[in-house]
Amino acid sequence: MDILKNKQYYLKSFFAVVFIVTAFYSFSQDSNQDYRLAINYYNNADFQKAVLYFEKLASSKSKKDIYNPYRISLIETNNLKEAEKLVKKQLKKYPNKYHFLIDLGKIYELYNKKDKAQGYYVQALKKINQQSTHQQIQNLATAYEKEGMIDFALQAYELGNKYNSNKLIYNQKIAAIYNRKGETQQMIKTYLELIDQSNGYLAVVQRSLSNSIDLLNDSKNRLILKNELLRKSQKQPNNIVYNELLAWYFSSVNDFNSAYIQIKSIDKKTNAQGAKLLEFAQSCYVNESYEVALKCYQDIITKFPQKQIAAKAKAKKLKTLKAKLVSGVNITTEQLILLKENYTRAIDEIKTYFNSYESDKRYIDAVRGLADLEAYYLHDYSSAEYHLQRLLRSPGISKPLKGEIKIELADVLVLKGELWDASLLFMQVEKQFKEDRIGHLAKFKNAKVYYYTGEYDWCQAQLDVLKASTSKLIANDAMDLSLLITDNYNLDTSTITMDLFAQADLCILQHNYLEAESLYDSINSINGYHTLNDDVLLKKANIAIKQENFEKAILLLTELIADYGDDILADNALFLLGNIYEYHLYDLDKAKEAYKTILFNHKGSLFVVEARKRYRKLSGSKPEKINTDT
């Protein structure tokens, strides 16, 4: 009998538990469904329906966080009384969450009770004290900012600084508000207070200032920053961080000569023994400020002649001398011979000081640089070939490096006109590095050999494979050449015109621009109109740019745009035109117009992203040389 009673008891208990669990699950399911519907209506701005479901959730004491969307829905439906009750309930529940006072103040503003609203805004500020947490202050300031009350937000952060052991904890937030208010001087001072506290803030301050001031185009605020940095540097002459900030500033505005003075000082103060100068010189080289880079290298060579860094500086100085020389137009034979003598001297020095010089990177780089100079500028192909052949026989050179040198040797053979010998070398490298970038480059260069010799079908077959290359640059080059052949060779019964065009391209490679132009002109004289005409105009424009004859380049590009505005090369011409106006003639309005035309008329162009970036940068700029301080 007792067993039966116990059994009945357990059964009743089991069913009770099942009932409770089922009821809870059912309630939970209903609650989730109501929440999803409420949020869906809220997101779709159907606030009337959203309120119905939020009310249901509130009355059921759901644990879902519905405060903000519920409050906004009530305000949007003009149910201010209920919104007020909701906020007051929240304040009672969470008295230490100051930002709810801002919500209450906004409701009184909607009641048109401005003074009462203002009272709550001020009351929230008065809540901040030494016991206030970072989260409380952050939430309150954010609430002010969301409502556009940036002066109140500023006061909240300033009080946060006052009551915190770290008196500058909110300086980044304060500076950002000054920036919003257009108070550039105060913004800069606030950021620099961080630097005065710790040099560790240098990168943060540089990044923040870059994001706040357009250093290239905003001449007014740029000057404020420059003057403030100079003032701080003079006030704290031994604080190296201001030398670093000034060097960063001058580099950012492309004033590398002024940056050099700061870097020189930094190198001396930190006893870097030329390391800072070497690093800065590389930056100058990348930005084509060759004169300043050469000054840096010479400083290192003069001050630290016995140090290892001097050998590095000599090698880099040589490379920079060459870059400076070949970037000009009217290069004399005397200048080229002098540069060759510098290379020869540097190579001899390396041989003298290093026993295993043949595998030394400086030696290899110097010999490759000399061969390039001889082949492309002095047209001494035999000497260039000799130097590269010697390098290939040197012990200790890695296989990938040998692959690169073989490609350079094959390039020299192309210049000599020994195209099939060059082709054999390209094929060797391609076979050895089939799946690597070097192999893909060799395959592309070999395809160009077939292009130069008029074997267009074979060239096209190689290019079809290269279109899938992992190297974007090689794939794009392959695509461009493939399109050129498809559009012009396959549609013509004769290859004469295409042959002339290919021969002209080879002349450009050989820097024989006069012969190249003559060949391009002969295409027009033979055919009058041909599908290659727009390509000819673009090629001739590029030659003019290389020779810094920008007026001629503009005429050619303008003709291309006018006559072939709907063809595939129109966007190339527009981008080149914009580039000339922006970086060479400093006519920023015309540069903007060229970029704008790409954005509106050539929306599928590969240049759209860069054109948009440049257009935005130039918008509002004055037609002056960008790197000039006023």
C-alpha positions as CSV (number, residue, x, y, z in Angstrom):
1,M,0.0,0.0,0.0
2,D,2.8,2.4,0.9
3,I,4.5,1.5,-2.4
4,L,1.4,2.5,-4.3
5,K,1.1,5.8,-2.5
6,N,4.7,6.6,-3.2
7,K,4.2,5.8,-6.9
8,Q,1.2,8.1,-7.1
9,Y,3.2,10.8,-5.4
10,Y,6.1,10.6,-7.8
11,L,3.7,10.5,-10.8
12,K,2.0,13.7,-9.6
13,S,5.4,15.4,-9.0
14,F,6.6,14.3,-12.5
15,F,3.5,15.7,-14.3
16,A,3.8,18.9,-12.3
17,V,7.4,19.4,-13.4
18,V,6.5,18.6,-17.0
19,F,3.6,21.1,-16.8
20,I,5.8,23.9,-15.4
21,V,8.6,23.3,-18.0
22,T,6.1,23.2,-20.8
23,A,4.4,26.3,-19.7
24,F,7.8,28.1,-19.3
25,Y,8.9,26.9,-22.8
26,S,5.6,28.1,-24.3
27,F,6.0,31.5,-22.6
28,S,9.6,31.8,-23.7
29,Q,8.6,30.9,-27.3
30,D,5.8,33.5,-27.3
31,S,8.2,36.1,-25.7
32,N,10.8,35.5,-28.4
33,Q,8.2,35.8,-31.2
34,D,6.8,39.0,-29.7
35,Y,10.4,40.4,-29.5
36,R,11.2,39.5,-33.1
37,L,7.9,41.1,-34.3
38,A,8.5,44.3,-32.2
39,I,12.0,44.8,-33.5
40,N,10.9,44.0,-37.1
41,Y,8.2,46.7,-36.9
42,Y,10.6,49.1,-35.2
43,N,13.3,48.6,-37.9
44,N,10.7,49.2,-40.6
45,A,9.5,52.4,-38.9
46,D,6.1,51.0,-38.2
47,F,6.2,52.4,-34.6
48,Q,2.4,52.0,-33.9
49,K,2.6,48.2,-34.2
50,A,6.0,48.1,-32.6
51,V,4.6,49.8,-29.5
52,L,1.9,47.1,-29.1
53,Y,4.4,44.4,-28.9
54,F,6.9,46.3,-26.7
55,E,4.0,47.0,-24.3
56,K,3.2,43.3,-24.3
57,L,6.8,42.4,-23.5
58,A,7.0,45.1,-20.8
59,S,3.9,43.8,-19.1
60,S,5.1,40.2,-19.2
61,K,8.3,41.3,-17.5
62,S,10.4,39.9,-20.3
63,K,14.2,40.0,-19.8
64,K,14.7,41.3,-23.3
65,D,16.5,44.7,-23.4
66,I,13.7,46.8,-25.1
67,Y,14.3,50.1,-23.4
68,N,15.8,52.1,-26.3
69,P,13.6,50.9,-29.2
70,Y,10.5,51.1,-26.9
71,R,11.3,54.7,-25.8
72,I,11.9,55.8,-29.4
73,S,8.7,54.1,-30.6
74,L,6.7,55.9,-27.9
75,I,8.3,59.3,-28.9
76,E,7.7,58.6,-32.6
77,T,4.0,57.9,-31.9
78,N,3.8,61.1,-29.8
79,N,3.1,59.0,-26.7
80,L,5.3,61.3,-24.5
81,K,3.5,60.5,-21.2
82,E,4.3,56.8,-21.5
83,A,7.8,57.6,-22.7
84,E,8.4,59.7,-19.6
85,K,7.1,56.9,-17.3
86,L,9.4,54.4,-19.0
87,V,12.5,56.6,-18.6
88,K,11.6,57.4,-14.9
89,K,11.2,53.7,-14.3
90,Q,14.6,53.0,-15.8
91,L,16.2,55.8,-13.7
92,K,14.6,54.3,-10.5
93,K,15.9,50.9,-11.5
94,Y,19.4,52.1,-12.4
95,P,20.1,55.4,-10.5
96,N,23.8,55.2,-11.2
97,K,23.4,55.2,-15.0
98,Y,23.6,59.0,-15.6
99,H,22.8,58.9,-19.3
100,F,19.1,58.1,-18.6
101,L,18.8,61.7,-17.4
102,I,19.6,62.9,-20.9
103,D,16.7,60.7,-22.2
104,L,14.4,62.3,-19.7
105,G,15.6,65.8,-20.6
106,K,14.9,65.2,-24.3
107,I,11.3,64.2,-23.5
108,Y,10.8,67.5,-21.6
109,E,12.3,69.3,-24.6
110,L,9.5,67.7,-26.7
111,Y,7.0,69.0,-24.1
112,N,8.7,72.4,-24.8
113,K,9.8,72.6,-21.2
114,K,13.3,73.8,-22.1
115,D,14.4,74.9,-18.6
116,K,13.3,71.6,-17.0
117,A,15.2,69.7,-19.8
118,Q,18.3,71.8,-19.2
119,G,18.1,71.0,-15.5
120,Y,18.3,67.3,-16.2
121,Y,21.3,67.8,-18.5
122,V,23.1,69.8,-15.8
123,Q,22.1,67.3,-13.1
124,A,23.7,64.5,-15.1
125,L,27.0,66.4,-15.2
126,K,26.8,67.0,-11.4
127,K,26.6,63.2,-10.9
128,I,30.2,62.8,-12.0
129,N,32.6,62.5,-9.1
130,Q,35.6,60.6,-7.9
131,Q,33.6,57.4,-7.6
132,S,32.3,57.6,-11.2
133,T,33.4,54.7,-13.4
134,H,34.9,55.0,-16.8
135,Q,31.7,53.3,-18.3
136,Q,29.4,55.8,-16.5
137,I,31.3,58.8,-18.0
138,Q,31.7,57.3,-21.4
139,N,28.0,56.4,-21.6
140,L,27.0,59.9,-20.5
141,A,29.3,61.7,-22.9
142,T,28.1,59.4,-25.8
143,A,24.5,60.2,-24.9
144,Y,25.2,63.9,-25.1
145,E,27.0,63.5,-28.4
146,K,24.1,61.4,-29.9
147,E,21.8,64.3,-29.2
148,G,24.2,66.9,-30.7
149,M,25.1,68.4,-27.3
150,I,28.8,68.4,-27.9
151,D,29.6,71.1,-25.3
152,F,28.0,69.0,-22.6
153,A,29.9,66.0,-23.9
154,L,33.1,68.1,-23.7
155,Q,32.3,69.0,-20.0
156,A,31.7,65.4,-19.2
157,Y,35.1,64.3,-20.5
158,E,36.8,67.2,-18.8
159,L,35.2,66.2,-15.5
160,G,36.3,62.7,-16.2
161,N,39.9,63.9,-16.5
162,K,39.6,65.9,-13.3
163,Y,38.4,63.0,-11.2
164,N,40.7,60.4,-12.7
165,S,44.2,59.6,-11.5
166,N,45.3,59.8,-15.2
167,K,44.4,63.5,-15.8
168,L,44.5,63.0,-19.6
169,I,42.5,59.8,-19.9
170,Y,39.8,61.4,-22.1
171,N,42.1,63.7,-24.1
172,Q,41.6,61.8,-27.4
173,K,37.8,62.2,-26.9
174,I,38.2,65.9,-26.0
175,A,40.4,66.5,-29.0
176,A,37.9,64.8,-31.3
177,I,35.1,67.2,-30.0
178,Y,37.3,70.2,-30.6
179,N,37.8,69.0,-34.1
180,R,34.0,68.7,-34.6
181,K,33.7,72.3,-33.2
182,G,36.3,73.5,-35.7
183,E,38.6,74.6,-32.9
184,T,41.8,73.3,-34.6
185,Q,44.2,75.1,-32.2
186,Q,42.6,73.5,-29.1
187,M,42.4,70.1,-30.8
188,I,46.2,70.2,-31.5
189,K,47.0,71.3,-28.0
190,T,44.9,68.6,-26.5
191,Y,46.6,65.9,-28.6
192,L,50.1,67.3,-27.7
193,E,49.3,67.2,-24.0
194,L,49.4,63.4,-24.5
195,I,52.9,63.6,-26.0
196,D,54.0,65.7,-23.0
197,Q,52.7,63.0,-20.7
198,S,54.4,60.1,-22.6
199,N,56.3,59.7,-25.9
200,G,54.4,56.4,-26.2
201,Y,51.5,58.4,-27.6
202,L,53.5,59.5,-30.7
203,A,51.9,57.0,-33.2
204,V,48.4,57.7,-31.8
205,V,48.8,61.4,-32.1
206,Q,50.3,61.3,-35.6
207,R,47.4,59.1,-36.7
208,S,44.8,61.3,-35.1
209,L,46.2,64.5,-36.5
210,S,46.4,62.9,-40.0
211,N,42.7,61.9,-39.7
212,S,41.7,65.3,-38.5
213,I,43.6,67.6,-40.9
214,D,44.1,67.2,-44.7
215,L,47.8,68.0,-44.6
216,L,48.1,68.3,-48.3
217,N,45.1,70.5,-49.1
218,D,44.0,72.3,-45.9
219,S,46.7,75.0,-45.9
220,K,45.0,77.0,-43.0
221,N,44.9,74.2,-40.5
222,R,48.2,72.8,-41.7
223,L,49.9,76.0,-40.8
224,I,48.3,76.1,-37.4
225,L,49.8,72.6,-36.8
226,K,53.2,73.5,-38.1
227,N,53.4,76.7,-35.9
228,E,52.3,74.7,-32.8
229,L,54.9,72.0,-33.3
230,L,57.6,74.6,-33.8
231,R,56.5,76.4,-30.7
232,K,56.6,73.2,-28.6
233,S,59.9,72.2,-30.1
234,Q,61.5,75.6,-29.2
235,K,60.0,75.4,-25.7
236,Q,61.3,71.8,-25.2
237,P,64.5,71.6,-27.3
238,N,65.7,68.4,-25.6
239,N,62.5,66.6,-26.1
240,I,63.2,64.5,-29.2
241,V,59.6,63.6,-29.8
242,Y,59.0,67.1,-31.2
243,N,61.8,66.6,-33.7
244,E,60.0,63.3,-34.7
245,L,56.7,65.1,-35.0
246,L,58.2,67.9,-37.1
247,A,59.9,65.3,-39.4
248,W,56.6,63.5,-39.8
249,Y,54.8,66.8,-40.5
250,F,57.3,67.9,-43.1
251,S,57.4,64.5,-44.8
252,S,53.6,64.5,-44.9
253,V,53.5,67.8,-46.8
254,N,56.4,66.6,-49.1
255,D,58.9,69.1,-47.7
256,F,61.7,66.6,-47.4
257,N,64.4,69.3,-47.0
258,S,62.9,70.5,-43.8
259,A,62.3,66.9,-42.6
260,Y,66.0,66.2,-43.3
261,I,67.0,68.8,-40.7
262,Q,64.9,67.2,-38.1
263,I,66.0,63.6,-38.9
264,K,69.7,64.8,-38.8
265,S,69.0,66.2,-35.3
266,I,67.3,63.0,-34.2
267,D,70.1,60.8,-35.4
268,K,72.6,62.9,-33.5
269,K,70.5,63.1,-30.2
270,T,69.8,59.3,-30.2
271,N,73.3,58.3,-31.2
272,A,71.8,56.3,-34.0
273,Q,75.0,56.5,-36.0
274,G,73.3,57.0,-39.3
275,A,70.4,54.5,-38.9
276,K,67.8,57.2,-38.8
277,L,69.3,59.0,-41.8
278,L,69.4,55.7,-43.8
279,E,65.8,55.0,-43.0
280,F,64.7,58.5,-44.0
281,A,66.8,58.4,-47.2
282,Q,64.8,55.4,-48.4
283,S,61.6,57.3,-47.8
284,C,63.0,60.2,-49.9
285,Y,64.0,57.8,-52.6
286,V,60.5,56.3,-52.8
287,N,59.0,59.8,-53.0
288,E,61.5,60.7,-55.7
289,S,63.2,63.4,-53.5
290,Y,66.6,62.2,-54.8
291,E,68.6,65.3,-53.8
292,V,67.6,64.9,-50.1
293,A,68.3,61.2,-50.2
294,L,71.8,61.8,-51.6
295,K,72.4,64.3,-48.8
296,C,71.5,61.7,-46.2
297,Y,73.8,59.0,-47.8
298,Q,76.7,61.5,-48.0
299,D,76.3,62.4,-44.3
300,I,76.5,58.7,-43.4
301,I,79.6,58.1,-45.6
302,T,81.3,61.2,-44.2
303,K,80.6,60.8,-40.5
304,F,80.8,57.0,-40.2
305,P,83.4,55.9,-42.9
306,Q,84.6,52.9,-41.0
307,K,81.1,51.6,-40.1
308,Q,79.2,48.9,-41.9
309,I,76.4,51.4,-42.5
310,A,78.7,53.5,-44.7
311,A,79.0,50.5,-47.2
312,K,75.2,50.4,-47.3
313,A,75.0,54.1,-47.9
314,K,77.4,54.0,-50.7
315,A,75.4,51.2,-52.5
316,K,72.2,53.1,-52.0
317,K,73.7,56.4,-53.0
318,L,74.7,54.8,-56.3
319,K,71.2,53.6,-56.9
320,T,69.8,57.0,-56.1
321,L,72.2,58.8,-58.4
322,K,71.1,56.5,-61.2
323,A,67.4,57.1,-60.4
324,K,67.9,60.9,-60.3
325,L,69.8,60.9,-63.6
326,V,67.4,58.7,-65.6
327,S,64.3,60.5,-64.3
328,G,65.4,63.5,-66.2
329,V,65.0,64.2,-69.9
330,N,68.1,65.8,-71.3
331,I,70.7,63.3,-70.1
332,T,74.1,63.9,-71.6
333,T,76.5,61.1,-72.5
334,E,79.0,62.7,-70.1
335,Q,76.6,62.3,-67.2
336,L,76.0,58.7,-68.0
337,I,79.7,57.9,-68.3
338,L,80.3,59.7,-64.9
339,L,77.6,57.5,-63.3
340,K,79.2,54.4,-64.9
341,E,82.6,55.4,-63.3
342,N,80.8,55.7,-59.9
343,Y,79.4,52.2,-60.4
344,T,82.8,50.8,-61.3
345,R,84.5,52.5,-58.4
346,A,81.9,51.1,-56.0
347,I,82.3,47.6,-57.3
348,D,86.1,47.8,-57.0
349,E,85.7,49.0,-53.4
350,I,83.4,46.1,-52.5
351,K,86.0,43.7,-54.1
352,T,88.7,45.2,-52.0
353,Y,86.9,45.1,-48.6
354,F,85.0,41.8,-48.9
355,N,86.7,38.4,-49.5
356,S,83.5,36.6,-50.5
357,Y,82.2,39.6,-52.5
358,E,80.7,37.6,-55.3
359,S,77.8,36.5,-53.1
360,D,77.5,39.9,-51.3
361,K,74.2,41.7,-52.0
362,R,75.8,45.1,-52.5
363,Y,78.1,43.7,-55.1
364,I,75.3,41.9,-56.9
365,D,73.1,45.0,-56.8
366,A,75.9,47.2,-58.1
367,V,76.7,44.9,-61.0
368,R,73.0,44.6,-62.0
369,G,72.6,48.4,-61.8
370,L,75.7,48.9,-64.0
371,A,74.4,46.4,-66.5
372,D,71.1,48.1,-66.6
373,L,72.8,51.5,-67.2
374,E,75.0,50.1,-70.0
375,A,72.1,48.3,-71.7
376,Y,69.3,50.9,-71.6
377,Y,71.1,54.2,-71.5
378,L,74.6,53.8,-72.9
379,H,73.4,51.1,-75.4
380,D,76.6,49.1,-74.6
381,Y,74.9,45.7,-74.9
382,S,78.0,43.6,-75.0
383,S,79.4,45.1,-71.7
384,A,76.0,44.6,-70.0
385,E,75.8,41.0,-71.2
386,Y,79.4,40.4,-70.0
387,H,78.6,41.7,-66.5
388,L,75.4,39.6,-66.2
389,Q,77.1,36.5,-67.5
390,R,79.8,36.9,-64.8
391,L,77.1,37.2,-62.1
392,L,75.5,34.0,-63.3
393,R,78.8,32.2,-62.8
394,S,79.3,33.6,-59.3
395,P,79.1,31.0,-56.5
396,G,76.6,31.3,-53.6
397,I,73.9,33.0,-55.6
398,S,70.4,31.6,-54.9
399,K,68.4,29.9,-57.7
400,P,65.6,32.5,-57.6
401,L,68.2,35.3,-57.9
402,K,69.8,33.6,-60.8
403,G,66.4,33.3,-62.4
404,E,66.0,37.1,-62.1
405,I,69.5,37.8,-63.5
406,K,68.7,35.4,-66.4
407,I,65.6,37.4,-67.2
408,E,67.7,40.6,-67.2
409,L,70.3,39.0,-69.5
410,A,67.5,37.9,-71.9
411,D,66.2,41.5,-71.8
412,V,69.6,42.7,-72.9
413,L,69.5,40.2,-75.8
414,V,66.1,41.5,-76.9
415,L,67.7,45.0,-77.0
416,K,70.5,43.6,-79.1
417,G,68.0,42.1,-81.5
418,E,69.0,38.5,-80.6
419,L,65.4,37.7,-80.0
420,W,65.5,33.9,-80.3
421,D,68.5,33.6,-78.0
422,A,66.5,35.7,-75.5
423,S,63.5,33.4,-76.0
424,L,65.6,30.4,-75.1
425,L,66.7,32.0,-71.8
426,F,63.1,33.0,-71.0
427,M,62.0,29.4,-71.6
428,Q,64.7,28.1,-69.3
429,V,63.5,30.4,-66.4
430,E,59.9,29.6,-67.1
431,K,60.6,25.8,-67.0
432,Q,62.6,26.1,-63.8
433,F,60.0,28.3,-62.0
434,K,56.8,27.1,-63.6
435,E,54.5,27.9,-60.7
436,D,56.3,31.0,-59.4
437,R,56.0,34.7,-60.2
438,I,59.5,34.6,-61.8
439,G,58.3,31.9,-64.2
440,H,55.2,33.8,-65.1
441,L,57.2,36.9,-65.8
442,A,59.6,34.9,-68.0
443,K,56.6,33.5,-69.9
444,F,55.1,36.9,-70.4
445,K,58.4,38.3,-71.7
446,N,58.8,35.3,-74.0
447,A,55.3,36.0,-75.4
448,K,56.4,39.6,-76.1
449,V,59.3,38.2,-78.1
450,Y,56.8,36.4,-80.3
451,Y,54.8,39.7,-80.5
452,Y,57.9,41.6,-81.6
453,T,58.6,39.0,-84.3
454,G,55.1,38.9,-85.6
455,E,54.2,35.5,-84.3
456,Y,50.8,36.7,-83.0
457,D,49.0,33.4,-82.8
458,W,51.8,31.8,-80.7
459,C,52.0,35.0,-78.6
460,Q,48.2,34.9,-78.0
461,A,48.4,31.3,-76.9
462,Q,51.0,32.2,-74.2
463,L,48.9,35.2,-73.1
464,D,45.7,33.1,-72.6
465,V,47.6,31.0,-70.0
466,L,49.0,34.1,-68.3
467,K,45.6,35.7,-67.8
468,A,45.1,33.4,-64.8
469,S,48.5,34.3,-63.3
470,T,48.6,34.8,-59.5
471,S,50.5,38.1,-60.1
472,K,47.8,40.7,-60.8
473,L,50.3,42.9,-62.6
474,I,51.4,40.2,-65.0
475,A,47.8,39.1,-65.6
476,N,46.8,42.7,-66.4
477,D,49.7,43.1,-68.8
478,A,48.9,39.9,-70.5
479,M,45.2,41.0,-70.8
480,D,46.2,44.3,-72.3
481,L,48.5,42.8,-74.9
482,S,45.9,40.0,-75.7
483,L,43.2,42.7,-76.3
484,L,45.6,44.6,-78.5
485,I,46.2,41.6,-80.7
486,T,42.6,40.4,-80.7
487,D,41.2,43.9,-81.7
488,N,43.8,44.7,-84.4
489,Y,45.5,41.6,-85.8
490,N,42.5,39.2,-86.1
491,L,40.4,41.8,-88.0
492,D,43.1,42.6,-90.6
493,T,43.9,40.7,-93.7
494,S,47.5,42.0,-93.7
495,T,49.9,42.1,-90.7
496,I,51.9,45.1,-92.0
497,T,50.3,47.6,-89.7
498,M,50.5,45.3,-86.7
499,D,54.2,44.6,-87.5
500,L,55.0,48.3,-87.6
501,F,53.2,48.8,-84.3
502,A,55.1,45.9,-82.6
503,Q,58.5,47.2,-84.0
504,A,57.7,50.7,-82.6
505,D,57.0,49.1,-79.2
506,L,60.4,47.4,-79.3
507,C,62.0,50.8,-80.1
508,I,60.3,52.2,-76.9
509,L,61.9,49.4,-74.9
510,Q,65.2,50.4,-76.4
511,H,64.6,54.1,-75.5
512,N,64.8,54.9,-79.2
513,Y,61.8,57.2,-79.1
514,L,62.5,59.0,-82.4
515,E,62.4,55.8,-84.4
516,A,59.3,54.7,-82.4
517,E,57.4,57.9,-83.3
518,S,58.4,57.5,-86.9
519,L,57.0,54.0,-87.0
520,Y,53.7,55.0,-85.3
521,D,53.3,57.9,-87.8
522,S,53.9,55.5,-90.7
523,I,50.8,53.5,-89.6
524,N,48.6,56.6,-90.2
525,S,50.3,57.5,-93.5
526,I,49.8,53.9,-94.9
527,N,46.2,53.4,-93.7
528,G,44.7,56.8,-92.9
529,Y,42.2,55.2,-90.5
530,H,43.0,52.0,-88.7
531,T,41.8,50.3,-85.5
532,L,45.2,51.0,-84.0
533,N,44.9,54.8,-84.3
534,D,43.8,55.3,-80.7
535,D,46.6,53.0,-79.5
536,V,49.1,55.1,-81.5
537,L,47.9,58.3,-79.9
538,L,48.2,56.8,-76.4
539,K,51.7,55.4,-77.2
540,K,52.9,58.8,-78.6
541,A,51.4,60.6,-75.5
542,N,53.4,58.3,-73.2
543,I,56.6,59.0,-75.2
544,A,55.9,62.8,-74.8
545,I,55.4,62.3,-71.0
546,K,58.7,60.4,-70.7
547,Q,60.3,63.4,-72.5
548,E,58.4,65.8,-70.2
549,N,56.8,67.4,-73.2
550,F,53.5,67.8,-71.4
551,E,51.9,70.2,-73.8
552,K,52.3,67.7,-76.6
553,A,51.0,64.9,-74.4
554,I,47.9,66.9,-73.6
555,L,47.2,67.5,-77.3
556,L,47.5,63.8,-78.1
557,L,45.4,62.7,-75.2
558,T,42.7,65.3,-75.9
559,E,42.6,64.1,-79.6
560,L,42.2,60.5,-78.4
561,I,39.3,61.5,-76.0
562,A,37.6,63.6,-78.7
563,D,37.8,61.1,-81.5
564,Y,37.6,57.8,-79.5
565,G,35.7,58.8,-76.4
566,D,33.6,55.7,-76.4
567,D,36.5,53.3,-77.0
568,I,38.4,51.2,-74.5
569,L,41.4,53.6,-74.2
570,A,39.4,56.7,-73.4
571,D,39.6,56.2,-69.6
572,N,43.4,55.6,-69.8
573,A,43.7,58.9,-71.7
574,L,41.6,60.7,-69.1
575,F,43.6,59.3,-66.2
576,L,46.9,60.3,-67.8
577,L,45.5,63.7,-68.5
578,G,44.4,64.2,-64.9
579,N,47.8,63.0,-63.7
580,I,49.7,65.5,-65.9
581,Y,47.5,68.4,-64.7
582,E,47.7,67.3,-61.0
583,Y,51.4,66.4,-60.7
584,H,53.2,68.3,-63.4
585,L,51.2,71.4,-64.4
586,Y,49.5,71.9,-61.0
587,D,46.2,72.9,-62.7
588,L,44.0,71.2,-60.1
589,D,40.7,72.2,-61.6
590,K,41.5,70.5,-64.9
591,A,42.8,67.5,-63.1
592,K,39.5,67.3,-61.2
593,E,37.5,67.6,-64.4
594,A,39.4,64.6,-66.0
595,Y,38.9,62.4,-62.9
596,K,35.2,63.5,-62.7
597,T,34.7,62.4,-66.4
598,I,36.0,59.0,-65.6
599,L,33.6,58.7,-62.6
600,F,30.5,59.7,-64.7
601,N,31.3,58.5,-68.2
602,H,33.4,55.4,-67.5
603,K,31.9,53.7,-64.5
604,G,33.3,50.3,-65.3
605,S,36.9,51.6,-65.7
606,L,39.8,50.1,-63.6
607,F,40.7,53.7,-62.8
608,V,37.4,54.5,-61.0
609,V,38.6,53.8,-57.5
610,E,41.8,55.9,-57.8
611,A,40.0,58.6,-59.8
612,R,37.4,58.9,-57.0
613,K,40.1,59.1,-54.4
614,R,42.0,61.8,-56.3
615,Y,38.8,63.8,-57.1
616,R,37.8,63.8,-53.4
617,K,41.3,64.9,-52.4
618,L,41.3,67.8,-54.9
619,S,37.8,69.0,-54.1
620,G,38.0,72.4,-52.6
621,S,41.8,72.7,-53.3
622,K,43.3,75.9,-54.6
623,P,45.1,75.7,-57.9
624,E,48.6,75.9,-56.3
625,K,51.5,73.6,-56.0
626,I,50.3,71.2,-53.3
627,N,53.5,71.1,-51.2
628,T,53.7,74.8,-50.7
629,D,53.0,76.3,-47.3
630,T,51.2,79.6,-47.2
